[in-house]
Amino acid sequence: MDVILLERVAKLGQMGEVVSVKPGYARNYLLAKGKALRVNEANMARFEAEKAQMEARNLETKKEAEKLAEKLDGQTFIVIRSASDAGSLYGSVTPRDIADAATEEGFSVDKRQVVLMGAIKELGLHDATVVLHPEVSVTVTLNVARSTEEAELQASGKSIQDLAAEEEAAAEFEIQELFDDIGAAGVEDFGDDAAPAPAAESDDD
């Protein structure tokens, strides 16, 4: 199906371009979202008549998006989730969760603007793309942790595996210290009972 784009669509074309797409994609996405019109005489005439207005509106929304992008790009948002000791989440972090976290920090982000390369199912730092405008996108980081303290440690560069290894090492150290203390106490007790006998007097005296 041939359609004329009313705005830039990633990997498809710019505003005003006529492109061929699959009928289902056209009907369910491009036409339904108001991103394109079917190519026919009436719609082409309509586009030409409204083109200047569309371009002006697009430029205005793009400027607003760029202002927000300057503040939002590179931001890190903490998302607290339950997870196993190995770091696997009980569930996953969704675009809605990311949008909510950004909104709580004062950014106006809709879940439909968030693009994930894949489901987030592990603790750690994960990147997500926020599409503020067809021509303006930014990258934000999700710090997924079980607590704010854990999030701070992850932000410093430590992974959940590093934290687990440190906790295990600390536990082993405490156990070793306990055994050392017990051993030292035993030696002290044994030392009192086994004090060396005084040297025998010499027959020469």
C-alpha positions as CSV (number, residue, x, y, z in Angstrom):
1,M,0.0,0.0,0.0
2,D,1.3,3.5,-0.9
3,V,1.0,6.2,1.8
4,I,2.2,9.7,2.2
5,L,4.0,10.4,5.5
6,L,2.7,13.2,7.7
7,E,5.9,13.1,9.9
8,R,9.3,11.4,9.9
9,V,9.0,7.7,10.6
10,A,12.2,5.9,11.6
11,K,13.6,3.6,8.9
12,L,10.8,4.6,6.6
13,G,11.1,8.2,5.5
14,Q,10.6,11.9,6.1
15,M,7.4,14.1,6.1
16,G,5.9,14.3,2.7
17,E,7.5,11.2,1.3
18,V,5.4,8.6,-0.5
19,V,6.4,5.1,0.6
20,S,5.1,1.6,0.0
21,V,4.3,-0.5,3.1
22,K,2.4,-3.6,4.0
23,P,-1.4,-3.1,4.2
24,G,-1.5,-4.3,7.8
25,Y,1.3,-2.0,9.0
26,A,-0.4,0.9,7.2
27,R,-3.8,0.3,8.7
28,N,-2.8,-0.7,12.2
29,Y,0.0,1.8,12.8
30,L,0.6,4.5,10.2
31,L,-3.0,5.4,9.5
32,A,-4.3,4.6,12.9
33,K,-1.7,6.8,14.6
34,G,-2.2,9.7,12.2
35,K,1.3,9.3,10.9
36,A,0.3,8.9,7.2
37,L,-2.5,9.1,4.7
38,R,-3.4,6.8,1.8
39,V,-2.2,8.0,-1.5
40,N,-5.0,9.3,-3.6
41,E,-5.9,12.6,-5.3
42,A,-7.9,13.9,-2.4
43,N,-5.3,13.1,0.3
44,M,-2.5,14.5,-1.8
45,A,-4.3,17.7,-2.3
46,R,-5.1,17.9,1.4
47,F,-1.4,17.3,2.3
48,E,-0.3,20.1,-0.1
49,A,-2.8,22.5,1.4
50,E,-1.8,21.7,5.0
51,K,1.9,21.1,4.3
52,A,3.1,24.5,5.6
53,Q,1.0,24.2,8.7
54,M,2.3,20.7,9.4
55,E,5.9,21.7,8.9
56,A,5.5,24.7,11.3
57,R,3.8,22.5,13.9
58,N,6.5,19.8,13.5
59,L,9.2,22.4,13.9
60,E,7.6,23.8,17.1
61,T,7.2,20.3,18.7
62,K,10.7,19.4,17.7
63,K,12.1,22.5,19.5
64,E,10.2,21.6,22.6
65,A,11.5,18.0,22.4
66,E,15.1,19.3,22.0
67,K,14.8,21.4,25.2
68,L,13.6,18.3,27.1
69,A,16.3,16.2,25.5
70,E,19.0,18.4,26.8
71,K,17.9,17.7,30.4
72,L,16.8,14.1,29.9
73,D,19.7,12.7,27.9
74,G,22.1,10.6,30.0
75,Q,19.9,10.7,33.1
76,T,19.8,7.6,35.4
77,F,16.7,6.5,37.1
78,I,16.5,4.0,40.0
79,V,13.9,1.2,39.8
80,I,13.6,-1.0,42.9
81,R,12.6,-4.6,42.3
82,S,12.6,-7.9,44.1
83,A,15.2,-10.4,42.8
84,S,16.9,-13.6,43.5
85,D,20.4,-13.8,45.0
86,A,21.7,-14.4,41.5
87,G,20.2,-11.1,40.3
88,S,17.2,-12.4,38.3
89,L,14.1,-10.3,38.7
90,Y,10.8,-11.7,39.8
91,G,9.1,-10.2,36.7
92,S,10.6,-7.6,34.4
93,V,11.0,-3.8,34.1
94,T,8.6,-2.4,31.5
95,P,8.3,0.8,29.5
96,R,5.6,1.9,31.9
97,D,8.0,1.4,34.9
98,I,10.6,3.5,33.1
99,A,8.2,6.3,32.2
100,D,6.9,6.3,35.8
101,A,10.4,6.6,37.2
102,A,11.3,9.5,34.9
103,T,8.0,11.2,35.7
104,E,8.7,11.0,39.4
105,E,12.0,12.8,38.8
106,G,10.1,15.6,37.1
107,F,10.3,14.6,33.4
108,S,7.2,14.3,31.3
109,V,7.6,10.8,29.6
110,D,4.9,8.5,28.3
111,K,5.4,4.8,28.2
112,R,4.8,4.8,24.4
113,Q,7.9,7.0,24.1
114,V,10.1,4.3,25.7
115,V,11.9,1.8,23.5
116,L,13.7,-1.2,24.9
117,M,16.1,-3.4,23.0
118,G,14.9,-6.4,25.1
119,A,13.1,-7.2,28.3
120,I,15.0,-6.1,31.5
121,K,15.0,-9.2,33.7
122,E,18.3,-8.7,35.6
123,L,19.6,-6.4,38.3
124,G,22.1,-3.9,37.1
125,L,22.4,-0.9,34.8
126,H,20.4,-1.0,31.6
127,D,20.0,1.6,28.7
128,A,16.7,2.6,27.2
129,T,15.8,4.9,24.4
130,V,13.2,7.7,24.8
131,V,11.7,9.0,21.6
132,L,10.6,12.6,22.4
133,H,9.9,13.4,18.7
134,P,10.2,11.6,15.4
135,E,13.6,13.4,15.0
136,V,14.7,13.6,18.7
137,S,15.7,10.6,20.8
138,V,17.8,10.3,24.0
139,T,19.3,7.5,26.0
140,V,18.6,7.0,29.7
141,T,20.0,4.5,32.2
142,L,17.9,2.3,34.5
143,N,19.6,1.3,37.7
144,V,17.6,-1.8,38.7
145,A,18.3,-2.8,42.3
146,R,16.7,-4.4,45.3
147,S,17.3,-1.3,47.5
148,T,18.6,2.3,47.2
149,E,21.8,1.2,48.9
150,E,22.4,-1.5,46.3
151,A,21.6,1.0,43.6
152,E,24.3,3.4,44.9
153,L,26.8,0.6,44.9
154,Q,25.9,-0.4,41.4
155,A,26.2,3.2,40.3
156,S,29.7,3.2,41.6
157,G,30.6,0.4,39.2
158,K,30.0,-2.7,41.2
159,S,27.8,-5.5,39.7
160,I,25.5,-7.8,41.7
161,Q,28.1,-10.5,41.2
162,D,30.8,-8.3,42.8
163,L,28.5,-7.4,45.7
164,A,27.7,-11.1,46.3
165,A,31.4,-12.0,46.1
166,E,32.2,-9.2,48.6
167,E,29.5,-10.4,51.0
168,E,30.8,-14.0,50.8
169,A,34.3,-12.9,51.4
170,A,33.3,-10.8,54.4
171,A,31.3,-13.8,55.8
172,E,34.3,-16.1,55.4
173,F,36.6,-13.5,57.0
174,E,34.3,-13.3,60.0
175,I,34.2,-17.1,60.4
176,Q,38.0,-17.2,60.1
177,E,38.4,-14.5,62.8
178,L,36.0,-16.5,65.0
179,F,38.0,-19.6,64.6
180,D,41.3,-17.7,65.2
181,D,39.8,-16.2,68.4
182,I,38.7,-19.7,69.6
183,G,42.1,-21.1,68.7
184,A,44.0,-18.3,70.5
185,A,41.8,-18.8,73.7
186,G,42.6,-22.6,73.6
187,V,46.3,-22.0,73.3
188,E,46.2,-19.6,76.3
189,D,44.4,-22.2,78.5
190,F,46.8,-24.9,77.4
191,G,49.8,-22.6,78.1
192,D,48.8,-22.2,81.8
193,D,48.7,-25.9,82.4
194,A,51.8,-26.7,80.5
195,A,54.2,-24.1,81.9
196,P,57.8,-25.3,81.7
197,A,59.2,-26.9,84.9
198,P,62.0,-24.9,86.7
199,A,65.5,-26.1,85.8
200,A,67.0,-28.7,88.2
201,E,69.8,-27.5,90.4
202,S,73.3,-28.5,89.2
203,D,75.3,-31.1,91.3
204,D,78.3,-28.9,90.9
205,D,76.8,-26.4,93.4
